[in-house]
Amino acid sequence: MTPTLATILDLSIAERIQLVEDIWDSIVATPESLPLTLAQREELDRRLGEYRQHPTDSVSWEDAKRRIRSQA
Protein backbone atom coordinates (compact mmCIF):
# COMPACT_ATOMS: atom_id res chain seq x y z
CA MET A 1 0.00 0.00 0.00
CA THR A 2 1.40 3.38 -1.01
CA PRO A 3 -0.27 6.24 0.81
CA THR A 4 -1.00 9.38 -1.13
CA LEU A 5 -0.19 12.84 0.12
CA ALA A 6 -3.91 13.45 0.67
CA THR A 7 -4.10 10.32 2.82
CA ILE A 8 -1.10 11.42 4.84
CA LEU A 9 -2.49 14.91 5.33
CA ASP A 10 -5.70 13.37 6.68
CA LEU A 11 -3.69 11.93 9.58
CA SER A 12 -3.54 13.81 12.85
CA ILE A 13 -0.38 15.76 13.65
CA ALA A 14 0.64 13.07 16.14
CA GLU A 15 0.14 10.36 13.53
CA ARG A 16 2.18 12.29 10.93
CA ILE A 17 4.99 12.80 13.44
CA GLN A 18 4.95 9.08 14.18
CA LEU A 19 5.05 8.34 10.45
CA VAL A 20 8.09 10.58 10.01
CA GLU A 21 9.80 8.91 12.98
CA ASP A 22 9.07 5.47 11.52
CA ILE A 23 10.45 6.50 8.14
CA TRP A 24 13.56 7.99 9.76
CA ASP A 25 14.10 4.83 11.82
CA SER A 26 13.94 2.75 8.64
CA ILE A 27 16.59 4.97 7.03
CA VAL A 28 19.05 4.91 9.94
CA ALA A 29 18.64 1.14 10.29
CA THR A 30 20.81 0.83 7.16
CA PRO A 31 23.29 3.73 7.30
CA GLU A 32 25.45 2.14 4.63
CA SER A 33 22.71 2.85 2.11
CA LEU A 34 23.22 6.59 2.62
CA PRO A 35 26.93 7.21 2.05
CA LEU A 36 28.64 10.40 3.15
CA THR A 37 29.71 12.95 0.59
CA LEU A 38 33.39 13.84 0.42
CA ALA A 39 32.62 17.20 2.06
CA GLN A 40 30.74 15.50 4.92
CA ARG A 41 33.57 13.02 5.48
CA GLU A 42 36.15 15.83 5.48
CA GLU A 43 34.10 17.83 7.99
CA LEU A 44 33.74 14.82 10.30
CA ASP A 45 37.48 14.16 10.05
CA ARG A 46 38.20 17.82 10.85
CA ARG A 47 35.91 17.74 13.89
CA LEU A 48 37.38 14.47 15.13
CA GLY A 49 40.89 15.86 14.76
CA GLU A 50 39.90 18.99 16.67
CA TYR A 51 38.36 16.89 19.43
CA ARG A 52 41.47 14.74 19.69
CA GLN A 53 43.66 17.83 20.00
CA HIS A 54 41.42 19.49 22.62
CA PRO A 55 39.15 16.86 24.22
CA THR A 56 38.39 19.03 27.23
CA ASP A 57 36.92 21.79 25.02
CA SER A 58 33.89 19.67 24.15
CA VAL A 59 30.65 19.23 26.10
CA SER A 60 28.30 16.27 26.35
CA TRP A 61 25.02 16.25 24.44
CA GLU A 62 23.18 16.48 27.77
CA ASP A 63 25.14 19.62 28.72
CA ALA A 64 24.55 21.16 25.29
CA LYS A 65 20.79 20.57 25.56
CA ARG A 66 20.75 22.04 29.06
CA ARG A 67 22.56 25.16 27.84
CA ILE A 68 20.19 25.58 24.90
CA ARG A 69 17.13 25.18 27.09
CA SER A 70 18.41 27.66 29.64
CA GLN A 71 18.70 30.34 26.93
CA ALA A 72 15.10 29.94 25.81
Backbone hydrogen bonds, N-H to C=O, Kabsch-Sander energy under -0.5 kcal/mol:
donor,donor_aa,acceptor,acceptor_aa,energy
8,I,4,T,-2.4
9,L,5,L,-2.8
10,D,6,A,-1.0
11,L,8,I,-1.5
16,R,12,S,-2.5
17,I,13,I,-2.6
18,Q,14,A,-2.2
19,L,15,E,-2.2
20,V,16,R,-2.4
21,E,17,I,-2.5
22,D,18,Q,-2.6
23,I,19,L,-2.5
24,W,20,V,-2.9
25,D,21,E,-2.7
26,S,22,D,-1.8
27,I,23,I,-1.5
28,V,24,W,-2.6
29,A,25,D,-1.0
30,T,27,I,-1.4
33,S,30,T,-2.0
34,L,31,P,-1.8
41,R,37,T,-2.5
42,E,38,L,-2.6
43,E,39,A,-2.2
44,L,40,Q,-2.4
45,D,41,R,-2.5
46,R,42,E,-2.4
47,R,43,E,-2.6
48,L,44,L,-2.5
49,G,45,D,-2.4
50,E,46,R,-2.4
51,Y,47,R,-2.5
52,R,48,L,-2.6
53,Q,49,G,-1.8
54,H,50,E,-2.0
57,D,54,H,-1.8
58,S,55,P,-0.9
64,A,60,S,-2.4
65,K,61,W,-2.6
66,R,62,E,-2.2
67,R,63,D,-2.5
68,I,64,A,-2.4
69,R,65,K,-2.7
70,S,66,R,-1.9
71,Q,67,R,-0.9
71,Q,68,I,-0.8
72,A,68,I,-0.5
72,A,69,R,-0.8
